Amino acid sequence: MSQSTRAQKFFEDPRIQQAKQLIADATREHQKNIGQVQGPLSEQLAQNYEESLQKLAQNRGGNLFYRYLGSGFGNGPFVELADGSVKYDFITGIGVHYFGHSHPELMGAIIDGAISNTAMQGHLQQNTDSHRLISLLLEQANINQGQFEHCFLSSSGVMAVENALKICFQKNAPTHRVLAFERCFHGRTLGVSQITDKAAYRQGLPPTLTVDYLPFYDSSDHQGSIDRTCQQLQKYLKRYPCQYSCMIMEVIQGEGGSYPGHEDFFKAIIQILKENHISVIIDEVQSFGRTKNLYAFQYFKLDQLVDVVVIGKMSQVCATLFKANHKPKPGLLSQTFTSSSTAISASYHILSTMIKENYLGEKGKIQKIHQYFSSKLKELEKKMPDKITGPYGIGAMIAMTVYNGDMELSKKFSFDLFQNGVISFMAGANPTRIRFLIPMGAIETKHIDDVVSIIERTLQQTE
Ligand SMILES: Cc1ncc(COP(=O)(O)O)c(C=O)c1O
């Protein structure tokens, strides 16, 4: 009797292995032509690029933020655009391409997904690779007695957030209010856009959720900040007794401008929430995989205090993890698509590589790269104190302020930086920050040296 399925025999077929090897070899060979920032390859390509950008803007109903139309190829931190130009990608699709561009081993995992029987997996169709990924996510969530029992995959961060909210509302029915932090970002569905703290993102939408905001952690006033937020929380609890279902916490604010919170701050708030039977959701869609711990809740030592966790972006597949007492009734969660087979395979590859190859921990790659990049930005601040301040952020989330955080000047700077060959992105307001979500799996210190010198040149040119 055979111990292997037909699928296993197919995936292990020497022709498949050889084909994957050939693709990896071809990738590496073509990548030799990408190793520095470059302009368009020809005038014709530049002209086609311009036309494509205009047509795309017309078709999608708005301009792209950057003039970025990828060619579909790259080399680690370098991405080739469709005019043949090459740039450093230090924002990685807002934190998605954690291993950079055209990573040969990651492509191997993506091919495994691509040659499996279905493009998408979901509700009635989960393959063994979904099961393998869910097990890994749970195992890692529980390394410090997290006690997460369940994990539901999803195809976008905001859908995973919606699932988290539904779980808490059902558990704590009929409560209906939500607590969140000022300046938070959790996504833009009809429900979640009421929580994300940006009026423009809910303009004209009906009010689907009732949300009350608490001030986020202020590192310049540790105890004062804890006291103020807890007092505000107590006021809300008095004003609206027994009405709160959950508090959703972005423990490191990403879109808000790369602001980390603090263990003491979160623990003080959670203690009050627990006393009032209010569930705690941690949204680490952006911060997952970016601190020295895989999960940001582990970084802040909240393992036993959290009820529901949401992850996304660098994990390719998004997920909602929850504890046994938050298990919803059948029917509450279900999706035709939980994710694509390629994303599920890529996710497992990225996460297991990070764990095996020492990205995490005090001496891991994330910490080392953070320290190196921060020290280089610090040197730049010394050289040009009137133009740059910082760095800010944590792990693989690094930010700086240029021109005192003036929004228009920062925007101009980010466009000039793009033009000079480095892709960053803006975040937050008053001050606006320039942030980087680094392709950790592909980065070397020489890339950082190069990027910092391009930042310096750009600051010199924008007087
Ligand atoms: C903290 C946080 N939550 C949720 C989301 C929404 O994720 P998505 O855009 O994948 O729906 C984001 C996206 O930036 C995010 O940063």
The ligand as an SDF file (V2000), in Angstrom:
LIG
                    3D

 16 16  0  0  0  0  0  0  0  0999 V2000
   -2.5670   47.8560   11.4400 C   0  0  0  0  0  0  0  0  0  0  0  0
   -3.3280   47.5720   10.1860 C   0  0  0  0  0  0  0  0  0  0  0  0
   -4.4830   46.9010   10.2670 N   0  0  0  0  0  0  0  0  0  0  0  0
   -5.2110   46.5680    9.1750 C   0  0  0  0  0  0  0  0  0  0  0  0
   -4.7840   46.9490    7.9150 C   0  0  0  0  0  0  0  0  0  0  0  0
   -5.6160   46.5860    6.7200 C   0  0  0  0  0  0  0  0  0  0  0  0
   -4.9750   45.6180    5.9640 O   0  0  0  0  0  0  0  0  0  0  0  0
   -5.3790   45.3860    4.4350 P   0  0  0  0  0  0  0  0  0  0  0  0
   -4.9740   46.6030    3.6850 O   0  0  0  0  0  0  0  0  0  0  0  0
   -4.5950   44.1410    4.0500 O   0  0  0  0  0  0  0  0  0  0  0  0
   -6.8330   45.1390    4.3880 O   0  0  0  0  0  0  0  0  0  0  0  0
   -3.5710   47.6470    7.7810 C   0  0  0  0  0  0  0  0  0  0  0  0
   -3.0840   48.0810    6.4600 C   0  0  0  0  0  0  0  0  0  0  0  0
   -2.2570   48.9370    6.3080 O   0  0  0  0  0  0  0  0  0  0  0  0
   -2.8300   47.9670    8.9350 C   0  0  0  0  0  0  0  0  0  0  0  0
   -1.6730   48.6390    8.8860 O   0  0  0  0  0  0  0  0  0  0  0  0
  1  2  1  0
  2  3  1  0
  2 15  2  0
  3  4  2  0
  4  5  1  0
  5  6  1  0
  5 12  2  0
  6  7  1  0
  7  8  1  0
  8  9  2  0
  8 10  1  0
  8 11  1  0
 12 13  1  0
 12 15  1  0
 13 14  2  0
 15 16  1  0
M  END
$$$$
